[in-house]
Amino acid sequence: MGILVLYLVKYHNDQKVGMINDNTQRDRAEVHRQAIADFGGKPIAQYGSYGEYDMAYIYEMPDETSLAANLHLTDSLGLAKYCKTIPLIDQDEFVESLKLAQNTNTNYRSATAE
């Protein structure tokens, strides 16, 4: 399995105007599905939204370099006002990470702990 990602994007208003006025640019999920596949990724889910973000994507990329390349390209096109990329792990991995946190000897402490 590669890297599972949640990608949230807020488009610039002028880009949204373009999507409204140009039927070929309206389905951004289709555009993103192709861009993800171009870098060897696998689209899993795409959702339109309203409010803070316009779109939410969940997809898998083969490795960090492919993910970074995809995000560099997306950023360089100037479509997004801002975006957020969140790596995801499945529930079993999350539970294992909690066990690892519990069982790892470390001197790492809160700055305010007594």
N, C-alpha and C positions, 0 to 999 in steps of 0.2 A: 504494500500500500504506500502511496505517496503522501503528500501533505494535504490535509483537508483544511479548507479555508472558508470563512465567512467574510464576504466583501460587501461593505455598505457604501453607497455612493449618493452624493447630493450633486445634481447637475447645476451648472451656471444657468441663469434664467434665459440668456440668449440661446443656449443649446436646447433648452426646453421649447423655445419658440420654433427653432428649426425642426424639432421632432413633431410639433403640432402641425407645421406647415408643409413638411416633406414626408409623404406617406412611406417612402423607402427608409427613412430614419426613425420611424415611430417605434418599431419593435426592437428596443435596445437589448432585450434578452437574447434575441436571435443573433444580433451583432456580437454580443459578448460570448455566446455559446461557440461561435466560430473562432473568435480570438483565443478562447481558452483551448479549444481543440488544436489550433495552429501551433501552440506551444506544448502539445502532448498531454494536455489536461482533459479531464472528464467533467463536464457540467452535471450537477446533481439536481439543483433546484434554483429557480429564479422567481422572485416576487417583486411586483410593483408595490410602492408604498406611498404614503403622503405624510407630511410633517418634516421631521429633521432629515430623513433620508428619502430619496426617490426610488431606489432599487436596492434589493438585497439578493446576493448570489451565494450559493454554496457550491463549491466545486473542489475537485482534487487535482493537484498538479504533481508531476512525477518527482520533482525535487525543488530545492530552494532556488537554484539558478533559473529554472523555468518560471517559477512563480515571480521572482524579481524581474525577469525580462518582460513578462506579461504586464506587471504593474508599471514598469518604466514606460512601456509603450502606451498604456492607458493614460498615465499621467501626462506624457508628452503631447497628447492630442488636445489637451485643454478642455475636455468635456466637463470635468468634475470641478465643482467649487471646493469640495473636500471629500475625502473618503476615509474609510477605516478598514484595515485588514486584520482579521482575528484568526489565528490558527486554532483548529479544533482537534480534540481527541475524543475517541468514543468513551462510553461510560466505564467499560472495563479498564481502559487505560487510566481514566481519571481516578478510579478506586485504587489502582496499583500505585499511582503517584502519591496518594494520601498515605498508603502504607510505607512507601519509600521515605516520605517526609518524617513519619513517625520513627522509623528504624534507622535513620542516618545520624551518626554521631557528628555533631557540629557545634561550634561555639557561636554560631550566628544567633543574635538576640535582638530584641526590640531596643531601640535607643533609650526608651523610658522605663525599661524593666528594672526591677530592684534585685 
